[in-house]
Amino acid sequence: MDIEPLKQAALAEFKAAPDLAALDQVKGAWIGPHGKFTALMKQLGALPKEERPAAGKLINQAKTELDAAISERRAELELKAALPKEATDFTLPGRRRPLGKLHPLTQVTEDIVRSFRKIGFAVADGPEVEDEYHCFDALNTPADHPARDLQDTFYLQTRERLLLRSHTSTVQIRAMEKQRPPVRIIAPGRVYRRDNPDATHNPTFHQIEGLYVDRKVTVGDLKGTVEFVFKELLGEETRIRFRPHYFSYTEPSFEIDFSSPLTRKMGKEWLEIAGCGMVHPRVFEQVGYDPEEWTGWAFGFGIERVAMIRYNITDVRLFYENDVRFLRQF
């Protein structure tokens, strides 16, 4: 049984196959169910008994070589099929795919963070699912305060009475629990309140809150910091003013108004934009700070509100509708 000439003939046909379809036809002709090498195996029974093992071994070795040759030729033909049908001029300019853009709220958040980093503030984060202690008790919020009612806050149906945080002041508490003063942080993040969606309210929105604790911190430090940041965000012509207000976790407390060409375009000289104040001594006591030794201030404002003013957007819901016609403008 002369196997070598058949093997060489098969190898030559495999190598000459011009495409994958032709290669499959050649493969079937040689090692398919009705192929020539398959027929050789069937002829083994006609050989003398002592010659069968050697002949069978030769046939199997040849089939192994043919299988390897087919795999190699198949790889060559697949690569050839993947190549461009026409010559490519690699000196031509490339085509730029349209890339996505950061969401406008992300852009504003990054601008705010960048401004505070310039004056030494670090970014802190905390959980969006909170407990009542960090969201209310530690912030000197009385048990009967309206903010703790079911109609104002999203509570989870758990034994621990967990809730979706209604402000990022919770991060301030957690930061003070973990470190001793001085503390200089900002806490941007998503918050939740039971607001019916309209042009200026949404159940989910974003806040950024700041905290600075050290010895001999004053309202003057607060005013200077806020003025610097809002001028960075809203223009050098921006002016700010403080109005007395009430927050349970600061004393004294203030509302912050600002005036700029942006407010005048809206037909207003002054516009409220943030709340702030000196950290209440009871809040320091909750986290183990001595209010006789340490003082500090805290502030908070909505990121959507800054974005709406900055880009002259009149409906907050546009930020959440994912309309590419709106988002492409930023």
N, C-alpha and C positions, 0 to 999 in steps of 0.2 A: 504494500500500500504506500504509494509515493505521495506524501502530503505536502512537501516543501514547495513544489511548483504551484499547487493550488493556493497555498498561503500567499506566495508572492503575487500571484495574479489578483487575489482579493485585495491585498494591500495597495496594488497599483490602481485598482478601480476606486477604492476609498479615497485615495489621494486625488484622483481626477474628478471626483464628484463636484459639479460646479455650484451646487446650492444644497440647502438642507433637505429639500424634497428628494433630490437625486440621491443624496447620501442614504436616506431611509430606504429607497428602492434597492440600492446596492447591498445594504445591510440585509434586507430580507432575502435577497438572492443567494447570499453566502451563509448567513448564520440564522436565518429565520426558520420557522417550523418546517418549511419545505426547501430550505437552502441546501447548498452543496455539502457543507460540512455536517449538517444534520443528517444528510443521506449517508455520509461516511460512517457515522456512528451506527447506523442501521446495518451497515455491511460487516460490522465486526463479527457478527455471528457466523459468517461464512469462512472466517479465518481459522486456522488450526488453534486449538485451545491454548498452546504455549505462546502463540504470537499475540493473542488478544490484549494482555495487559500493556505491553509495550506500545502497540498501535493505539490503544485508547488513551494512553498518556500523551502521545504525540499529538493526537487530535485535540485534547483538552488544552495543551500548551499553545497550539496554534490558535484556538478560539480565544484564549486569554490575550494573545498578542493582537488579534483582530479587534477585540473589544477595546483595548487601549488605543489602537489606531483610530477607531471610530470616534472615541471620546475626544481625541486630540483634533481630528478633522472637524468635528462638530463645533468645538470651541473656536477654531479658526473661522468657520463659516458664520457663526453668530457674531463674532467681532466685525467681520466684513459687512454683515447685514446692518449693523448698528452705525457704521460710518456714513457720513453724508454722501449722497449720490453725486453731488457736484463738489468741486474743489472749494475749500473755504479760504477766504482771504482774511488772515488773522490781524492784518493791519487796519481793518475797518473799525470805526468807533463802535463800542458796545451799545446795547439797548438797556436802558435803565428801567427796571420794573418799578411801578409806583409803590412806594413804601408807606406803611401805616404811620399815623401820628399819635402823639400822646393826647389823651382826653383833656379837654380844657381844664377840668377840675384837677387833674394830675399836674398840668403845667402850672396852675396857680399855687398848688400845694408846694411844688418844688421851688417856686420863686420865694414863697414865704419861708420855707426851711432855709434856703440859701441866705436870706437876709438875717435870720437869727444866728446862723452859724458864724456870720461875720463878727458878731459880738460875743461869741463864746458859748452859745447854747448848744446842748446835745439833744438828739431826738430820742424820746422814750416811747415805749409801746406797752399795751396791756390788753387783756381779753375783752371781747365785745359782749360775752355773756358774763354778767357780774352778779355779786351778791348785794343784798341791801346795805350791808355794813359799808362797803367801799363806795357804793353809789350815793348813799344818803347819810347814814349814821356818822361815819368818820368826817363828813363834810358839814357837821352841825345842822343837819336838816331835821326839823322836828317830825315826830311821828304823824302829826296831823297836817303836814304840809301838802298842799294840792298836788305837787309834783309826784307824790308817792301814790296817788290814786290810780285805780285801774283805768280810768278814762284818759290818763296822761302817759302812762308807762306800760310797756309790753312786758308782762310777767309770764314766766314759763310754768307749766303745770308740773312742778317738782316739789318734793318735801322741803328742800332747802330754800324755797321761795327765791329762785334765781330770776334774773330779768335781763333784757337787752339794755345795755348802758344808755342813759339819756344824755350823757355828756362825757367828755374825756377827762374831767376832773378826777375820775377814778384812777387814772394813771399817775396823777400827782401824789395821791395817797400811797399808792404802791411804791412809787419811787422814794418817798420819804421813809417808808417802812424799811427799805433796803439799805439806805445810806445815810450817813451823818452829813450835816451841812459842811461846807456850802453846797447848795443844789441849784443848778441852772439848766432847766430842761424845757423843751416844748413837746407837746403830745398831739400830733395830728391823727385823725382817725374818723371812722364811721360811727354815727350814733343814731338812736331810734327814739321817736316820740309819736304818740297817737294823734298826728295831725291829718286832717282831711286834705288830700292833694288839691292844690289850687296854684295860682300863678306865683305865690311867694312861700308856699309850704309844701313839705313832702315828708312822709313818715320816716324815710331814711335820708340822712344828709351827712355832711362832713363838718367837723369842728377842728379848730386848733386851739389848744390851751397852753399857757406858759406859766412857769413857776420859777421864782428866784428867791432863795433863802440864804441869808448871811447875817453877819453882825452889822447893825446900824443901817439896814436897808430902809429907804424912805419912799414916800410918794413921788418925790422928785426923780428918783431912779426909775420908777414906773413910767412917769410921763416922758422922760427922755428916751426910754427904750421904745415905747409905743410910737412916739413921734418919728423916730428914726425908721422903724419898720414900715409905717404907713406912707412915709415919703418915698421909700424904695418901691412900694407896691403901686402907689396911686399918683406919683409924681411929686416933684420938688415943691410945687406950689401948695401942697396939702397943708392945712392947718388943723389942729385938733383942740378939743376942749373937753373938760370933765364936768359931768353933772352928778350931784349926789343921788344915790340910789340905795337899794337894799338887796344884798345877797346874804344868805345864812352863813356862808363860809368865809366872808371877808368883812372887815370893819376897820376903817370906813370903806364904803363901796361906791363905785362910780359907773355911770354910763359914759361911753366915749362917743362924741360926735366928731365928724370931720367935714371940712369944707375944701373944695377944690374946683377946677374947671369942670370936672365930671359931675359934681352935684349941681352946678349952675346949668349944665346942659339939661338936667332933669327938672329944672325950674325950682330948685331949692338951694338955699345958701348953706344950710347945715343938714347933715344926715347921720342918724345913729348907726354905729357900726360894731360896737363891742361893749363888753362889760368887764370890770376889773375892780381891784381893791387890795388892801393890805390883808394878808392871811389872818383869819380870826385866831386868837390865842387858844380857843378850844380845839381847833383843828391841830395845832402844834401839840397840844397835850395828848390827843388821840394817837399820834405817831411817836410820842416819846421825846419831843423837842421841848426844851425849856423856853417858854415865851418871854421870860425875863432876859434871856441871853440872845435869842434869835428873833429876827423879824424878816418879813418877806412879802412879796406881792404876787398876785396871780391875775391872769386875764383869760378871756376866751372870746372867740368870734367864729362866725360861720364862713367856711371857705366858699360855699355857693354864693353868699352875699357879696363877697369881694369880687368873685368872677362876674356876677351879674352887673355890678357897678363898672368894673373894668372894661367889659366888652359890650355894655349897653344892651343887656339881655333882659327882657321883661317877664319871662315865664320860666321858673326854675325847673319845670317838668321837661323842658327841652334837653337838659343834661342827661336824662334817663331814658329817653325814647330811642336812642341809638339810630337816629336818622342821619345817614351819611351826608346828606346835603347840609345839615347843620354842623356836623363834626369836621367836615373838610375845610371849614372856614378858619380853623385854628391850627 
